[in-house]
């Protein structure tokens, strides 16, 4: 039997966008891709236009697969999450509304993982605290998160390897991501 495996339909249950690169070996060893039938993508820093084009094409609301975003707990992480997750910017406007869920890192995750001791000084840019807070608010941070993030940050790589893979697995299960079982029509047409 031949089953067409081109494109996301009946191949992937979700797309996981990870803010940072460098986790591929860990993901390979944990077999997260295979166990959950997920595609994984990442960029260095802010997502490039090509990444947003891909997200727009395959994660459109009501017709596409779900996009999950994983990011550092810092100002940049919130910007990265928001823009890849469908917020239009001057540089890029999405053609479709995106099926997007931010899976963290968020303050609740930091509590659950007990990562407070891994906090670093927040990266500073030329903007004042009010401008930085407004940007984080625009990108989905809560007031409590903003208060912390104006001074400190916690990166994804503050987690141990086991924490990292368990964190992703727990979030995927929480949101109902599981192996793809081809629909009856696909199986009937194939055999």
Secondary structure, 3 states (H helix, E strand, C coil): CCCCCCCCCCCCCEEEEECCCCCHHHHHHHCHHHHHCEEEEECCCCCCHHHHHHHHHHCECCCCCEEEEECCECHHHHHHHHHHCCCCCCCCCCCCCECEEEEECCHHHHHHHCCHHHCEECCCCCCCHHHHHHHHHHCCCCHHHHHHHCCEEECHHHCCHHHHHHHHHHHHHHCCCCCCCCCHHHHHHHC
